[in-house]
């Protein structure tokens, strides 16, 4: 008997033995309804359209995810690290291990993909209120925007001076990237607290309401059309000149910091050039970094607080704000 015939014969024996030892009746189930997979994976652009938008977003591009090999960065810089952090009920400061194979913040970072194999898979991974781990007593509770605030929060507050000096300043000093939730709440600046932004209480789902808009735009780039829902007369994000004002104040403070040798350039790409500084200079530097380098809205997130932070910085540098518009 050939090898092939032997294998077939053995297979037949196994099938017969199995049939004799199994007393269950197997019934094939036919369904006239679409399978649950087809609820999502259909001919529409429901998924592919959002993937295409996301692929152009800051979350979907760049190499920041490579930082997630470090435990300090893993919870927010990688999609798989974020998933694990949320499932463990941790905040970014509690993550103890880095990711071996980090990913960008992809669909699974924010959505419950393939957990129910139904439309419920589009649900968000977390919408719990966010107790800020670096800002004592501050909690962000902005609906679906809580997902964003899980990571978009400061990693530190302005430190206490020792003998009038702030030490530990580095090129990564300041509240760290993405303190937008704190900006909305009016906290985490040096020497200034409040007020809470109108956008925090008035916009449904806070961050999500503005950045995804009516079309769930997954580039996350806000659109003036979304602003018009509350500000019908708006023609740009520079509503009532807020961005012009904040840019002017930031340029004034940045010029003083540059002349004092505290930053390498007066632009949003500017970084500290010192490792320590007198407390007033350090406070001015911290507030400038917060508004001009990290928040990135040029005052839109919280106009009054952004203005107060920069004016506090100018005061600490011994100057008053010059009106330029």
C-alpha positions in Angstrom: 0.0 0.0 0.0 1.4 3.4 -0.9 2.1 6.0 1.8 -0.8 8.2 0.6 -3.3 5.3 0.8 -2.0 4.4 4.2 -2.7 7.9 5.5 -6.2 7.9 4.0 -6.9 4.5 5.6 -5.7 5.7 9.0 -7.8 8.8 8.7 -10.9 6.8 7.9 -10.3 4.6 11.0 -10.0 7.7 13.2 -13.3 9.1 11.7 -15.1 5.9 12.3 -13.8 5.5 15.9 -14.8 9.1 16.6 -18.3 8.6 15.2 -18.8 5.5 17.3 -17.6 7.2 20.5 -19.6 10.5 20.0 -23.3 10.4 20.8 -24.0 14.2 20.1 -26.0 15.2 17.1 -24.3 17.9 15.0 -26.7 20.3 13.3 -25.5 22.8 10.8 -27.1 26.3 11.4 -27.9 28.4 8.5 -28.8 32.1 9.0 -30.6 34.4 6.6 -29.3 37.5 8.5 -25.9 39.1 7.9 -23.1 37.8 10.1 -22.0 40.2 12.9 -18.7 40.7 11.0 -20.7 42.3 8.2 -22.0 45.0 10.5 -18.6 46.6 10.3 -16.8 44.9 7.4 -19.1 45.9 4.6 -19.0 47.8 1.3 -19.2 51.2 3.0 -16.3 53.4 4.0 -17.2 53.2 7.7 -13.8 51.7 8.6 -11.6 52.5 5.7 -12.6 56.2 5.7 -11.6 56.6 9.4 -8.4 54.6 8.9 -7.4 57.0 6.0 -8.1 60.0 8.2 -6.3 58.6 11.1 -3.2 57.7 9.0 -2.6 61.5 8.4 -3.0 62.4 12.1 -0.2 63.1 14.6 -1.3 59.9 16.4 -0.9 57.9 13.3 2.4 59.2 12.0 5.9 59.9 13.3 8.2 57.9 15.5 7.1 59.0 19.0 5.8 55.5 19.6 9.4 54.3 19.7 9.7 56.0 23.1 7.4 53.4 24.5 10.2 50.9 25.1 10.7 53.0 28.3 8.2 52.3 31.1 8.0 56.1 31.7 6.5 56.5 28.2 4.8 53.2 27.4 1.4 54.0 28.7 0.8 56.9 26.3 3.3 56.7 23.5 2.1 53.3 22.2 -1.3 51.9 21.4 -0.7 48.6 23.0 0.8 50.2 26.1 -2.2 52.4 26.4 -4.5 49.4 26.2 -2.6 47.6 28.9 -2.6 50.7 31.1 -6.3 51.2 30.8 -7.1 47.5 31.4 -4.9 47.6 34.5 -6.7 50.7 35.8 -3.3 52.6 36.0 -2.3 56.1 35.1 0.9 56.9 33.1 3.1 57.2 36.2 2.2 53.7 37.4 3.3 51.8 34.3 6.3 49.7 35.3 7.5 48.0 32.1 8.1 49.3 28.6 6.8 47.7 25.4 9.0 45.3 23.5 7.1 45.9 20.2 5.4 49.3 20.6 2.7 50.4 18.2 1.3 53.8 17.3 -2.0 54.8 18.9 -4.1 52.8 16.5 -7.8 51.8 16.4 -7.5 49.4 19.3 -6.0 52.1 21.5 -9.3 54.0 21.6 -11.9 51.5 20.5 -13.0 48.0 21.8 -12.1 46.3 18.6 -13.2 42.7 18.2 -14.3 42.3 21.8 -18.0 41.6 21.0 -17.8 41.3 17.2 -20.7 43.7 16.9 -21.2 47.5 16.5 -20.4 47.7 20.2 -16.7 47.3 19.2 -16.8 51.0 18.3 -17.2 51.8 22.0 -14.4 53.7 23.7 -11.9 51.9 25.8 -12.5 54.3 28.7 -14.6 57.3 29.5 -13.9 57.3 33.3 -13.2 60.7 34.9 -9.4 61.3 35.1 -7.8 62.1 38.4 -4.6 63.9 37.3 -1.7 62.1 38.7 0.6 65.1 38.8 -1.8 67.8 39.9 -3.2 67.2 43.4 -6.9 67.5 43.7 -7.6 68.0 39.9 -10.0 65.8 38.1 -11.1 66.0 34.5 -14.6 64.9 33.8 -15.5 65.7 30.2 -17.5 62.8 28.8 -15.8 61.1 25.9 -13.0 63.6 26.2 -11.9 61.6 29.3 -10.3 59.1 26.9 -8.0 61.9 25.6 -7.3 63.3 29.1 -6.0 60.0 30.2 -2.8 60.9 28.5 -3.2 64.6 27.6 -2.3 65.8 31.1 0.9 67.2 32.7 3.5 64.9 34.0 4.6 67.4 36.7 3.7 70.7 38.4 6.1 73.6 39.0 8.5 72.4 41.7 9.3 73.9 45.0 12.5 76.0 45.1 15.5 75.3 47.2 17.2 78.4 48.5 15.4 80.4 45.8 16.6 78.1 43.0 14.8 75.6 40.8 16.9 72.7 39.8 16.4 69.7 37.5 15.6 71.8 34.4 16.3 69.9 31.1 15.3 70.1 27.5 12.2 68.1 28.4 11.3 70.3 31.4 7.8 71.8 31.8 4.4 70.1 32.1 5.5 67.8 29.2 3.7 67.2 25.9 -0.1 67.4 25.9 -1.2 69.2 29.0 -4.5 70.3 27.3 -6.8 68.9 29.9 -5.1 70.9 32.6 -5.3 74.0 30.4 -9.1 73.5 30.1 -9.3 73.2 33.9 -7.0 76.2 34.5 -4.4 74.3 36.6 -0.8 73.3 36.6 0.8 76.7 35.8 3.4 78.5 37.9 1.9 81.0 40.2 -1.6 81.0 38.5 -4.7 78.9 39.0 -8.0 79.2 37.1 -10.3 80.1 35.6 -11.9 77.0 34.1 -12.3 77.3 30.3 -15.9 77.8 29.0 -15.0 75.0 26.5 -14.8 72.6 29.4 -18.4 73.0 30.5 -20.1 74.1 27.3 -18.8 71.6 24.8 -20.4 68.2 24.8 -17.7 65.6 25.3 -15.0 68.3 25.5 -12.0 67.3 23.4 -14.0 64.9 21.2 -16.7 67.5 20.6 -14.3 70.0 19.1 -11.6 67.8 17.5 -13.8 65.2 15.8 -16.8 67.5 15.1 -20.1 66.4 13.5 -18.4 64.0 11.0 -16.1 62.2 13.5 -13.1 63.4 11.7 -10.2 61.1 12.7 -7.5 63.5 11.6 -8.4 65.1 14.9 -7.8 68.5 13.3 -10.5 71.0 14.5 -12.5 72.8 11.9 -14.0 76.4 12.0 -17.3 74.9 11.0 -17.4 73.1 14.4 -16.6 76.4 16.2 -19.6 78.0 14.4 -22.0 75.9 16.2 -21.4 78.1 19.3 -19.7 81.1 17.6 -21.7 81.6 14.4 -19.7 84.7 13.5 -16.3 83.0 13.7 -14.3 83.0 10.5 -11.1 81.5 11.9 -9.7 80.0 15.1 -8.4 83.5 15.9 -11.9 84.3 17.3 -12.0 87.8 18.7 -8.2 88.0 18.2 -7.4 85.5 21.0 -4.6 83.8 19.0 -3.1 87.1 18.0 -3.1 88.3 21.6 -1.5 85.1 23.0 1.1 85.0 20.2 2.0 88.6 21.0 2.3 87.9 24.7 4.3 84.7 24.1 6.7 86.5 21.8 7.3 89.2 24.4 8.0 86.7 27.1 10.0 84.4 24.8 12.3 87.4 23.8 13.1 88.0 27.5 13.8 84.3 28.1 16.0 84.2 25.0 18.0 87.3 26.1 18.4 85.8 29.6 19.9 82.6 28.0 17.0 80.4 29.2 15.8 79.1 25.9 17.6 78.3 22.6 15.0 80.0 20.3 11.8 82.1 20.6 9.5 79.8 18.8 7.2 76.8 19.5 10.3 74.6 19.0 12.2 76.4 21.7 13.7 74.4 24.6 15.4 75.3 27.9 19.2 75.7 27.8 19.8 75.7 31.5 19.7 73.1 34.3 18.8 75.5 37.1 17.5 79.0 37.4 16.2 81.5 40.1 12.6 80.8 40.9 11.1 83.8 39.1 13.0 83.1 35.9 12.1 79.4 36.2 8.4 80.2 36.7 8.4 82.5 33.6 10.1 79.7 31.6 7.6 77.1 32.8 4.6 79.2 31.9 6.1 80.0 28.5 6.7 76.3 27.8 3.2 75.4 29.0 1.4 77.9 26.6 3.7 78.3 23.6 5.5 74.9 23.4 3.1 72.4 24.9 -0.6 73.4 24.7 -0.4 74.3 21.0 -3.9 76.0 20.8 -2.5 79.5 21.1 -5.1 80.4 23.7 -8.1 78.7 22.2 -8.4 76.0 24.8 -8.6 78.5 27.6 -8.0 82.2 26.6 -8.1 83.7 30.1 -5.8 81.2 31.6 -3.3 81.3 28.8 -3.2 85.1 29.1 -2.8 84.9 32.8 0.1 82.4 32.6 2.0 84.6 30.1 1.4 87.8 32.0 2.6 86.1 35.2 5.7 85.1 33.3 6.3 88.7 32.1 5.8 89.9 35.7 8.4 87.4 37.0 10.8 88.7 34.4 10.3 92.2 35.6 8.3 93.4 32.6 4.7 94.4 31.8 2.8 93.2 28.8 3.0 95.6 25.8 -0.2 96.0 23.9 0.6 95.3 20.2 -2.8 95.0 18.6 
